[in-house]
Amino acid sequence: MPTLTVRSPLPVTREEAFAWHTRPGAFERLAPPWTRLRIVDAGAGVAEGSRVVFDAHRGPLKVRWVAHHFDVRPGVGFSDSQVRGPMRRWVHEHAVEGDGPECRLVDTVRFQPPLGWVGGLVAGCALRLELERVFRFRHARLRADLRRLATFDALRRSAKPLRVAISGASGFLGATLHTVLSTGGHSVIRLVRHRSEHPDEVLIAPGAGSRGGQVDLEPLEGLDVVVHLAGEPVSGGRWTKARMSRVRESRVESTRLLALAVSQLRRPPGAFVVASGVGYYGDRGDELLAEDAGVGSGFFAELTRDWEAAAEPARQAGVRTTNLRFGAVLGAAGGVLGMLRPWHSLGLGLIAGPGTQWWSWIGLDDAISALMHAMADETLSGPVNVVAPQAVTAQECSAVLARVLDKPLLGRAPAWLIRLAAGGAADWALSSVRTAPAALRARGFEWATPTLDAAVRWELGLSADADSTSVAWAR
């Protein structure tokens, strides 16, 4: 039976490494982002006899996987086996070894592919390559997350767990922040739009009428940080007046409501971190835009101006308030990369409009690091550009995707066609916004993937392994 063994060092003790694996969010953080996985039932987590059920998607196919945990040894390791799934047999042993301030993670997988020797003959080589890709990524991400959490603790000068509230915690950014914080041992409360009986969910319902403008204040007392990420998506679909109204209300009104709630608390949080966007600057050509650049013109600029102003009640109440102006966030499972990659993978990649317009962007994990930096750094307030060190043109972006995926570019999508298909939403693709992360640079922020090529390769599990991970096969 083929056996894969992957080893690599971790910058924590084996007790800390084991604890990380047992916390909520560990499964999601280790799941390869280029393969869509959805937990159906997390069971009791890493506990003897517990089962986890999840769906794995590859293209149009969905496979239900049921795994059974056994041989759980706190501080040492645990195993899981496939009860139901695509493999004929699958047993995965997770072990942490070594004493002292660092340890070594050892993953050992014994498996039999589907259809016996026929499956091994047909898919054996591809399966081995994919498993290596997955486990190299898992080890690299775990190392990166442990370093990220250590940097976070150092920045706030404490290892004491935080109590954090997040709106939009089921969204692209919010779900990732939730999992990173929870695997670090922090307590996360989800701000949701409907009243819930769940102890970790709190109502915030913006809008008019008897069901709008509601916030449960008591559960917010004594929080360390409130992070506001909720908002109607701006990409995908026609840009109708009704949708523009929903986008505005979902951002401006919800921010105002939450800022007012924060300002009324007897024990307010130490920080109020609010998502914003580089759309604030409008279409500015080749101008390099730091945080002190003025507001631009157009719907997105006016929306973002009002969105940021809506956080003022919290700032006036003395709560450190940060408006994070995000560029396009790149992640294999969502954001701009998630939207463009399927087309480029088919060799149908296009350059948007003239291709000379500047796009400001940031890798998903760097966006999370910036969020955590804003949560912890007591000197950081006001507007902050959350972007990579270098913006790229639309043509450069398409060229990088084509090169990484080894696919040709089909050509250009003329601006009129993009506007016809997307209406006003096409502005995000056709506007030129070249921003500089001056505030982050001034505070020594370090990007894990400072170039677009590095960010795309990381998200797709194609990065060169810069650490000392070793991979071995046996039968």
PyMOL commands that set and color helices and strands:
alter all, ss='L'
color gray80, all
select helices_A, chain A and resi 14-22+26-30+116-156+172-183+218-220+241-264+278-281+299-309+312-316+335-345+364-376+394-405+415-422+424-430+438-442+452-459
alter helices_A, ss='H'
color red, helices_A
select strands_A, chain A and resi 3-10+36-41+51-58+61-73+77-84+89-97+103-112+163-167+187-192+201-205+214-215+225-228+271-277+288-289+320-326+328-331+334+349-352+358-359+361-363+382-386+392-393+409-413+434-435+470-474
alter strands_A, ss='S'
color yellow, strands_A
deselect
rebuild
show_as cartoon
